[in-house]
Amino acid sequence: MRGAEQATADLLAALDEASMQEQLSVVVSQQAELQAGSGTRASGGLDDIVLEVPAPGVGNGQVLLYAAEDGSLSWHLPDDIAPDTVPTRGGERRTYRVPRAVVPALGPTEGGDRGVLGAAGTKVLKVLVFPLVDPVLGKVGDFFASRWEAKHRPVRMRWMTPDGYRGAEAPAFGAADWSRLGEGRGLLLVHGTFSTAHGAFGGLPAATVTALHDHYQGRVVALDHPSVSASPRANVDQLAGLLPDGLELEVDVVTHSRGGLVGRELAASGVVDVRRLVMVASPNGGTVLADRHHLSDLLDRVTDLAQFVPSAGVGDTLAVVLTVLKQLAVGAVGGLDGLTSMDPTGSYLKELNARPALAADVRAVAADYDPPHGSPLTRVARNGATDLVFAQANDLVVPTGGCWDVPRAAGVPVEQRLVLDAERGIDHCSFFGDSEVQATLLSWLTS
C-alpha cells in the first residue's frame, strides 16, 4: 500500500538527498496479538514478521525502514545475503525480518503524531533502494562517508550570534574574524556525532546565548567538523589547519556528546589555550553503540532521537545517518573512525584515557534517562536497556557514569559535575533545553 504512511518533509528531503527511492511499502493495520511474543528484535521464530521482496536490481543497494505502532524506527538489512556480496547479487529476492509484537500506539498528545514516518497505530515497512555508485562521490564502500562529509560537512569555524546560532548558514571566517576572536578569551562550542553546531546547540534559549555573547564580548564561535569519518584527534588537526600563523587563542570550551573527546584532544594539544572545558554527555568511557557490531543500533537510536526530540538539525542528522547506512548495507566499515573512536573496547579510548590529567579546569554534565509517561521514547529506552545491555544508567546513547568517571583514567572522577537523575527525563539530545543545565553553564562559564 502506498500513501498510507505519513512521511515528513524532513525525511523526504533526506531520502532525496541520499538518492534513496521507495521500492515498496507495506502497511499493516488493525493488527492484534494472536500469540504472546517478547517484542524484542529477535532474528527468527514467532517474534518476527518475515517480508520477502524483489531485489533492487544489479547496481543498487536495498534497506528496509520499519516504523512500529508508536512511531519508533529501525533500519534493517536483508538476512539472506551477506552485505559484502550486495554489489554482485542484484537479481535475487530479499528477505527481511522485523518484530512481530504489537506495540501500543501513542496518541497525539503523547507525541504519536511527531514521527517522521508512520500512520498512527500501524506498522509501516518501507523498502528503499539506492544506487551503489554516486555520480559525485563514487562507489559506495569503505570511506564513502568520509567522501560525503568532505563535501557536505567540511571543517569550519563559525560565529554563534544570538540572531544566527540556530541557522545552518554562516559567513566564512576571514582574517578579520580571527583577529577579533584573538582579542580576548572566547567561547568555543563543539558538537557531537551526526550533528552540526546549529543542530547541537540550537536548543539553548536565546536569553542564554545572549548572556554568553555579552560575557565573552561577542566572541562565541563553534567548530563544525566531520564527526563520523574523522577521529577526534584528526578534528583538532583540522582546526589547527584553519588557524592563521602566529595567532594565539584563549578559549573556554563547551562540548556535546563525542565533541567531549574533541575537547579533550584540543585541551591537550596546545593548538589553543583551553582555560575551562565543560563536557555535556561525553562518552569518555565509550558507548556500546559504537562497537562495530552495534552500529546499526546506533543509527536506530540517532534516527529516533532526531525525530522525537525537537532540534534545528533533523534533516542534517538524517542525511548523515543515511550515508553511514549505505556503507553498512554493503558491509563496509572502513573510514568510520569518528564513530569507532567511541568504542569502549577500542584502542583510541584506551590511549586517550591513559594520558596524564588535563591542565584545564574540567567539568561535566550527565543524565540518567527514564522516559516520562507517554513519551514517544518509551520503547526506545526499553530496547536500549535490554537488547544492547548497557547494564548501567544511561541517557539512551552514553552511560551516565562514563561521562565523568572512567576507571584508571587520570583526572577523574570530575569533581565539578551536574548529574541529572532519571526523574528529570533528560535524554542525550535534550540537555540544552533544560533550565538547570542552562543556569549551570552560565554559572560555570561566567565565574
Protein Blocks (a to p, Z undefined) as FASTA:
>chain_A
ZZjaccdfklmmmmmmnopacfbdcddehiacfbdcehiaceedjlbccdddddebehia
cddddddfkopacddddfkbcfklmmmmmkbccdddddfbdcddddfknopamcfbdceh
iacdddddddfbdfklopadehklmmmmmmmmcccdddddfklmmpmbdcdddfklmmmm
mnpccddddddehiafklmmmmpcfklmmmmmmmnnopacdddddfklpcfklmmmmmmm
mpcghiacddddddehjllmmmmmmmmnomaccfbdcdehiafkopfklpmklmmmmmmm
mmmmmmmmgcfklmmmmmmmmmmmmmmmnopaghilmmmmmpmkbmklmmmmmpccdfbd
cddddddddddehiaklmmmmmmmmmnonopacehjacfklmmocghiahiacfbdcddd
fklopafklmmmpfklmmmmmmmmmZZ
